[in-house]
Every structure is written in C-alpha cells, then in structure tokens.
Amino acid sequence: MCEANAYIVKDGKEDLYLENVDLLVPEGSRIYLRNLFGEQKTFEGSVKEISLLKHKILLEESK
C-alpha cells in the first residue's frame, strides 16, 4: 500500500491530522486530502515534508 498518515507540525510536535491518505492535492494556500475510507479534509497551509519510506506527510499551518 502507498498511503501515508498526515501530521500537523506545531511547536516541534507532530499531531495526527488524517490517517491512510491516498490523495493530496495542493490548491493554492490549501491542501485537499482524502483517505482510503473516503474521509476528506482541507488544510490551510503547506506541505513541509513527505517521506515515502516512513509513509508520513508533514503539514505546516499558514502564518
């Protein structure tokens, strides 16, 4: 499987935002995410890092 978990990075901590993400679409200053179960979220911010080996997406909120 190629899905990853998305986390929000804040004050050096990683807080889980959405599990099993299979689609990530940047839309200007927003990021649309959808997981394997059809759950959808829109995040206001940017992608800080994506690790394919660790199946991890790190997101940063807009300042």
ZIMOPE-V209802 format. One record per residue. RES is the residue in one letter. PHI is phi as a letter, one per 40 degrees, with the letter a starting at -180 (* if undefined). PSI is psi as a letter, one per 20 degrees, with the letter a starting at -180 (999 if undefined). D_LAST is the distance of its C-alpha to the last C-alpha in Angstrom with 2 decimals. Layout:
# ZIMOPE-V209802
((RES PHI PSI D_LAST) (RES PHI PSI D_LAST))
This chain:
# ZIMOPE-V209802
((M * q 33.44) (C b j 30.28) (E c r 27.71) (A b r 24.83) (N c q 22.74) (A b p 18.96) (Y b q 16.90) (I c p 13.34) (V c p 12.68) (K a p 11.39) (D f k 13.01) (G g j 15.42) (K b q 16.66) (E b o 17.09) (D b p 17.42) (L c p 19.48) (Y b g 17.99) (L a p 20.97) (E c q 24.26) (N f l 26.50) (V c p 24.12) (D b i 26.38) (L a p 24.31) (L b p 20.79) (V b o 20.12) (P c p 17.05) (E b m 16.88) (G g c 14.56) (S c j 10.93) (R b q 12.69) (I b p 14.95) (Y c p 18.29) (L b q 20.08) (R b q 23.68) (N b r 25.91) (L d h 29.67) (F c j 30.46) (G g i 28.83) (E c p 25.89) (Q b q 22.93) (K a q 19.23) (T b p 16.34) (F b p 12.92) (E c o 9.70) (G i b 8.06) (S a r 10.23) (V c p 13.32) (K c g 13.38) (E a q 17.15) (I b p 20.17) (S b o 23.35) (L c h 26.34) (L c h 28.73) (K c i 26.78) (H f l 25.85) (K b p 22.21) (I b p 18.92) (L b p 15.74) (L b q 12.46) (E b p 8.83) (E c q 6.36) (S c q 3.78) (K b 999 0.00))
